[in-house]
Amino acid sequence: MFARFTPEARRTTVRAGLLSLDHGRTTLDEDMLLLALAESWPVAGFTATPQAVTPGVAGAEAVTPEAVGAEIRNREAARGRAGDRELLAAIGVDLDEIRRRLPARRTDPLAWRLTRSRLRPLNVTLSGPAGDLLLTARARKVVEVALHTSGTGAGTGSEVTGEDLLKGLLADSSNASVSILRGLGVDLRGLAASIGFLREPA
């Protein structure tokens, strides 16, 4: 699947996987894709700096990795559940120690693959030196929408870009990423319009 991704989009997806592992997760969910996108903001002219915010798109300056990360932590705490990191620590597994022992290429996007299972086509897995992460249904939908919409923007060719991943996040108004952006005060309709995405979140 990565064959159709630009280097930027591949790097963002791998970064989302690494962030998931850093959070002690065993799957890749769409909130980590948003966090990875926030690290590489701006996306298609929608920027995170107050000086260059797209006109009419409120809240763009709030889309920083720190703000998105804080929203994710707040939502996890509100659910009152221990994260995977805490559960693994309870049985004596130190994720930081495991990470130190991983191959040096763990962050190299070219060392990672994104594959769909032939036997179970709904299973998409991000695999690399740091391990395997099954995409949740919502993260898989982000990738599928990105693949479907790639090439619809100006000058994008047929490769999946960071903008296409953002379209995938906006395609489902019930997912955590849309809720996080809304919580940060982002004008979702303005954001969708700024990247030429006709399917605007409700």
MOBEL-V8966 format. One record per pair of residues at least 24 apart in sequence whose C-alpha atoms are under 10 Angstrom apart, sorted by the first residue. I is the first residue (numbers start at 0). GAP is how many residues later the second one is. D is the distance in whole Angstrom. If there is no record, write none. Layout:
BEGIN
i=I gap=GAP d=D
i=I gap=GAP d=D
END
This chain:
BEGIN
i=0 gap=112 d=8
i=0 gap=113 d=6
i=0 gap=114 d=6
i=0 gap=115 d=8
i=0 gap=123 d=10
i=0 gap=142 d=9
i=0 gap=143 d=10
i=0 gap=146 d=9
i=0 gap=159 d=10
i=1 gap=107 d=10
i=1 gap=108 d=9
i=1 gap=110 d=9
i=1 gap=111 d=7
i=1 gap=112 d=6
i=1 gap=113 d=8
i=1 gap=124 d=10
i=1 gap=157 d=9
i=1 gap=158 d=9
i=2 gap=110 d=9
i=2 gap=111 d=9
i=2 gap=156 d=8
i=2 gap=157 d=9
i=3 gap=143 d=8
i=3 gap=146 d=9
i=3 gap=154 d=7
i=3 gap=155 d=5
i=3 gap=156 d=6
i=3 gap=157 d=9
i=4 gap=141 d=9
i=4 gap=142 d=8
i=4 gap=145 d=9
i=4 gap=153 d=9
i=4 gap=154 d=5
i=4 gap=155 d=5
i=4 gap=156 d=6
i=4 gap=157 d=9
i=4 gap=159 d=10
i=5 gap=150 d=10
i=5 gap=152 d=10
i=5 gap=153 d=6
i=5 gap=154 d=6
i=5 gap=155 d=6
i=5 gap=156 d=8
i=6 gap=102 d=8
i=6 gap=103 d=9
i=6 gap=152 d=10
i=6 gap=153 d=9
i=6 gap=154 d=8
i=6 gap=155 d=10
i=7 gap=29 d=10
i=7 gap=32 d=9
i=7 gap=101 d=9
i=7 gap=152 d=9
i=7 gap=153 d=7
i=7 gap=154 d=7
i=8 gap=28 d=9
i=8 gap=31 d=10
i=8 gap=100 d=10
i=8 gap=137 d=10
i=8 gap=150 d=9
i=8 gap=151 d=7
i=8 gap=152 d=5
i=8 gap=153 d=5
i=8 gap=154 d=8
i=8 gap=155 d=9
i=8 gap=156 d=7
i=9 gap=99 d=6
i=9 gap=100 d=8
i=9 gap=102 d=9
i=9 gap=103 d=9
i=9 gap=104 d=9
i=9 gap=150 d=9
i=9 gap=151 d=8
i=9 gap=152 d=9
i=10 gap=25 d=9
i=10 gap=26 d=10
i=10 gap=29 d=10
i=10 gap=96 d=9
i=10 gap=97 d=8
i=10 gap=98 d=5
i=10 gap=99 d=9
i=10 gap=101 d=10
i=10 gap=151 d=9
i=11 gap=24 d=6
i=11 gap=25 d=6
i=11 gap=26 d=10
i=11 gap=27 d=9
i=11 gap=28 d=8
i=11 gap=97 d=9
i=11 gap=149 d=9
i=11 gap=150 d=7
i=11 gap=153 d=9
i=12 gap=24 d=9
i=12 gap=96 d=9
i=12 gap=99 d=10
i=12 gap=101 d=9
i=12 gap=113 d=9
i=12 gap=130 d=9
i=12 gap=149 d=9
i=12 gap=152 d=9
i=13 gap=92 d=9
i=13 gap=93 d=8
i=13 gap=94 d=8
i=13 gap=95 d=6
i=13 gap=96 d=9
i=13 gap=97 d=9
i=13 gap=98 d=7
i=13 gap=99 d=9
i=13 gap=100 d=9
i=13 gap=112 d=8
i=13 gap=113 d=9
i=13 gap=114 d=9
i=14 gap=24 d=9
i=14 gap=92 d=8
i=14 gap=93 d=9
i=14 gap=94 d=8
i=15 gap=110 d=10
i=16 gap=90 d=10
i=16 gap=95 d=10
i=16 gap=109 d=7
i=16 gap=110 d=9
i=16 gap=111 d=9
i=16 gap=113 d=9
i=16 gap=114 d=9
i=16 gap=115 d=9
i=16 gap=116 d=7
i=16 gap=117 d=10
i=16 gap=118 d=9
i=17 gap=88 d=8
i=17 gap=89 d=8
i=17 gap=110 d=10
i=17 gap=112 d=8
i=17 gap=113 d=9
i=17 gap=115 d=9
i=19 gap=64 d=10
i=19 gap=113 d=9
i=20 gap=63 d=9
i=20 gap=64 d=9
i=20 gap=74 d=8
i=20 gap=75 d=10
i=20 gap=78 d=9
i=20 gap=109 d=8
i=20 gap=110 d=9
i=20 gap=111 d=10
i=20 gap=112 d=9
i=21 gap=63 d=8
i=21 gap=73 d=8
i=21 gap=74 d=8
i=21 gap=77 d=9
i=22 gap=50 d=10
i=22 gap=60 d=8
i=22 gap=61 d=8
i=22 gap=62 d=6
i=22 gap=63 d=10
i=22 gap=72 d=9
i=23 gap=59 d=7
i=23 gap=60 d=5
i=23 gap=61 d=4
i=23 gap=62 d=8
i=23 gap=63 d=9
i=23 gap=64 d=8
i=23 gap=65 d=10
i=23 gap=70 d=10
i=23 gap=71 d=7
i=23 gap=72 d=10
i=24 gap=58 d=7
i=24 gap=59 d=5
i=24 gap=60 d=7
i=24 gap=63 d=10
i=24 gap=108 d=9
i=25 gap=58 d=7
i=25 gap=59 d=9
i=25 gap=105 d=9
i=25 gap=106 d=8
i=25 gap=107 d=6
i=25 gap=108 d=8
i=25 gap=109 d=9
i=26 gap=57 d=10
i=26 gap=98 d=9
i=26 gap=99 d=9
i=26 gap=105 d=8
i=26 gap=106 d=5
i=26 gap=107 d=5
i=26 gap=108 d=6
i=26 gap=109 d=6
i=26 gap=112 d=9
i=27 gap=96 d=10
i=27 gap=97 d=9
i=27 gap=98 d=8
i=27 gap=104 d=10
i=27 gap=105 d=6
i=27 gap=106 d=6
i=27 gap=107 d=5
i=27 gap=108 d=6
i=27 gap=109 d=10
i=27 gap=110 d=9
i=27 gap=111 d=7
i=27 gap=112 d=9
i=28 gap=104 d=10
i=28 gap=105 d=9
i=28 gap=106 d=6
i=28 gap=107 d=5
i=28 gap=108 d=8
i=28 gap=109 d=7
i=28 gap=110 d=5
i=28 gap=111 d=8
i=28 gap=113 d=10
i=28 gap=146 d=10
i=28 gap=147 d=9
i=28 gap=148 d=9
i=29 gap=105 d=9
i=29 gap=106 d=8
i=29 gap=107 d=9
i=29 gap=108 d=6
i=29 gap=109 d=5
i=29 gap=110 d=8
i=29 gap=111 d=9
i=29 gap=112 d=7
i=29 gap=113 d=10
i=29 gap=135 d=10
i=29 gap=138 d=9
i=29 gap=139 d=7
i=29 gap=145 d=8
i=29 gap=146 d=7
i=29 gap=147 d=6
i=29 gap=148 d=10
i=30 gap=37 d=9
i=30 gap=38 d=9
i=30 gap=40 d=10
i=30 gap=41 d=7
i=30 gap=107 d=9
i=30 gap=108 d=8
i=30 gap=138 d=9
i=30 gap=144 d=8
i=30 gap=145 d=6
i=30 gap=146 d=5
i=30 gap=147 d=9
i=30 gap=148 d=10
i=30 gap=149 d=8
i=31 gap=36 d=9
i=31 gap=37 d=9
i=31 gap=40 d=9
i=31 gap=107 d=9
i=31 gap=144 d=10
i=31 gap=145 d=9
i=32 gap=106 d=8
i=32 gap=109 d=9
i=32 gap=110 d=10
i=32 gap=132 d=8
i=32 gap=133 d=9
i=32 gap=135 d=10
i=32 gap=136 d=8
i=32 gap=144 d=8
i=33 gap=29 d=9
i=33 gap=31 d=9
i=33 gap=34 d=8
i=33 gap=35 d=9
i=33 gap=131 d=9
i=33 gap=132 d=8
i=33 gap=135 d=8
i=33 gap=142 d=9
i=33 gap=143 d=6
i=33 gap=144 d=9
i=33 gap=146 d=9
i=33 gap=147 d=9
i=34 gap=28 d=9
i=34 gap=29 d=8
i=34 gap=30 d=6
i=34 gap=31 d=9
i=34 gap=32 d=9
i=34 gap=33 d=6
i=34 gap=34 d=7
i=34 gap=37 d=9
i=34 gap=142 d=9
i=35 gap=29 d=8
i=35 gap=32 d=10
i=35 gap=33 d=10
i=35 gap=126 d=10
i=36 gap=26 d=9
i=36 gap=27 d=9
i=36 gap=28 d=8
i=36 gap=125 d=7
i=36 gap=126 d=9
i=36 gap=128 d=8
i=36 gap=129 d=8
i=37 gap=24 d=10
i=37 gap=25 d=6
i=37 gap=26 d=5
i=37 gap=27 d=5
i=37 gap=28 d=9
i=37 gap=29 d=9
i=37 gap=30 d=7
i=37 gap=31 d=9
i=38 gap=24 d=9
i=38 gap=25 d=7
i=38 gap=26 d=5
i=38 gap=27 d=9
i=38 gap=29 d=10
i=39 gap=24 d=9
i=39 gap=25 d=9
i=39 gap=122 d=9
i=40 gap=24 d=9
i=40 gap=121 d=9
i=41 gap=120 d=9
i=41 gap=121 d=9
i=42 gap=118 d=9
i=42 gap=119 d=7
i=42 gap=120 d=6
i=42 gap=121 d=9
i=42 gap=122 d=10
i=42 gap=123 d=8
i=42 gap=148 d=10
i=42 gap=151 d=10
i=42 gap=152 d=8
i=43 gap=109 d=10
i=43 gap=117 d=10
i=43 gap=118 d=8
i=43 gap=119 d=6
i=43 gap=120 d=10
i=43 gap=122 d=10
i=43 gap=147 d=10
i=43 gap=150 d=8
i=43 gap=151 d=6
i=43 gap=152 d=10
i=44 gap=118 d=10
i=44 gap=146 d=10
i=44 gap=149 d=7
i=44 gap=150 d=8
i=45 gap=117 d=10
i=45 gap=144 d=9
i=45 gap=145 d=7
i=45 gap=146 d=10
i=45 gap=148 d=7
i=45 gap=149 d=8
i=53 gap=136 d=9
i=53 gap=137 d=9
i=53 gap=140 d=8
i=54 gap=135 d=9
i=54 gap=139 d=9
i=55 gap=131 d=8
i=55 gap=133 d=10
i=55 gap=134 d=6
i=55 gap=135 d=9
i=55 gap=138 d=9
i=56 gap=128 d=10
i=56 gap=129 d=7
i=56 gap=130 d=5
i=56 gap=131 d=8
i=56 gap=132 d=8
i=56 gap=133 d=5
i=56 gap=134 d=6
i=56 gap=135 d=9
i=56 gap=136 d=9
i=56 gap=137 d=8
i=57 gap=126 d=10
i=57 gap=127 d=7
i=57 gap=128 d=5
i=57 gap=129 d=5
i=57 gap=130 d=9
i=57 gap=131 d=10
i=57 gap=132 d=8
i=57 gap=133 d=9
i=58 gap=122 d=9
i=58 gap=123 d=9
i=58 gap=124 d=10
i=58 gap=125 d=7
i=58 gap=126 d=5
i=58 gap=127 d=4
i=58 gap=128 d=6
i=58 gap=129 d=9
i=58 gap=132 d=10
i=59 gap=121 d=9
i=59 gap=124 d=9
i=59 gap=125 d=8
i=59 gap=126 d=6
i=59 gap=127 d=8
i=59 gap=128 d=10
i=59 gap=130 d=10
i=59 gap=131 d=8
i=60 gap=123 d=9
i=60 gap=124 d=9
i=60 gap=125 d=9
i=61 gap=119 d=9
i=61 gap=121 d=10
i=61 gap=122 d=6
i=61 gap=123 d=7
i=61 gap=124 d=7
i=62 gap=117 d=10
i=62 gap=118 d=7
i=62 gap=121 d=7
i=62 gap=122 d=9
i=62 gap=123 d=8
i=63 gap=120 d=10
i=66 gap=113 d=9
i=66 gap=114 d=10
i=66 gap=117 d=8
i=67 gap=109 d=9
i=67 gap=112 d=7
i=67 gap=113 d=8
i=67 gap=115 d=10
i=67 gap=116 d=8
i=68 gap=111 d=10
i=69 gap=110 d=10
i=70 gap=106 d=10
i=70 gap=108 d=10
i=70 gap=109 d=6
i=70 gap=110 d=9
i=70 gap=112 d=8
i=70 gap=113 d=8
i=71 gap=104 d=9
i=71 gap=105 d=9
i=71 gap=108 d=8
i=74 gap=101 d=9
i=74 gap=105 d=9
i=97 gap=32 d=9
i=98 gap=31 d=8
i=100 gap=29 d=10
i=101 gap=27 d=7
i=101 gap=28 d=6
i=101 gap=29 d=9
i=102 gap=26 d=6
i=102 gap=27 d=8
i=103 gap=25 d=9
i=103 gap=26 d=10
i=104 gap=24 d=7
i=104 gap=25 d=9
i=105 gap=24 d=6
i=105 gap=25 d=9
i=113 gap=29 d=10
i=115 gap=24 d=10
i=137 gap=30 d=9
i=137 gap=31 d=9
i=137 gap=34 d=8
i=137 gap=36 d=10
i=137 gap=37 d=7
i=137 gap=38 d=9
i=137 gap=39 d=10
i=138 gap=26 d=10
i=138 gap=29 d=9
i=138 gap=30 d=8
i=138 gap=36 d=9
i=139 gap=28 d=9
i=140 gap=27 d=7
i=140 gap=28 d=8
i=140 gap=30 d=9
i=140 gap=31 d=9
i=141 gap=24 d=8
i=141 gap=25 d=8
i=141 gap=26 d=4
i=141 gap=27 d=5
i=141 gap=28 d=8
i=141 gap=29 d=8
i=141 gap=30 d=9
i=141 gap=33 d=10
i=142 gap=24 d=10
i=142 gap=25 d=6
i=142 gap=26 d=9
i=143 gap=24 d=7
i=144 gap=24 d=8
i=144 gap=25 d=10
i=144 gap=26 d=7
i=144 gap=27 d=10
i=145 gap=25 d=10
i=148 gap=48 d=9
i=151 gap=44 d=9
i=151 gap=45 d=9
i=152 gap=42 d=8
i=152 gap=43 d=7
i=152 gap=44 d=9
i=153 gap=41 d=10
i=153 gap=42 d=9
i=162 gap=32 d=7
i=162 gap=33 d=10
i=162 gap=34 d=10
i=163 gap=31 d=9
i=163 gap=33 d=9
i=165 gap=25 d=10
i=165 gap=26 d=9
i=165 gap=29 d=9
i=165 gap=31 d=9
i=166 gap=24 d=10
i=166 gap=25 d=8
i=166 gap=28 d=8
i=166 gap=29 d=9
i=166 gap=30 d=7
i=166 gap=31 d=9
i=166 gap=32 d=9
i=166 gap=33 d=9
i=167 gap=29 d=10
i=168 gap=32 d=10
i=169 gap=27 d=9
i=169 gap=29 d=8
i=169 gap=30 d=7
i=169 gap=31 d=6
i=169 gap=32 d=10
i=170 gap=26 d=9
i=170 gap=27 d=10
i=170 gap=28 d=7
i=170 gap=29 d=7
i=170 gap=30 d=7
i=170 gap=31 d=10
i=171 gap=27 d=9
i=171 gap=28 d=9
i=171 gap=29 d=7
i=171 gap=30 d=9
i=172 gap=27 d=8
i=172 gap=28 d=5
i=172 gap=29 d=6
i=173 gap=27 d=9
i=173 gap=28 d=9
i=177 gap=24 d=10
END
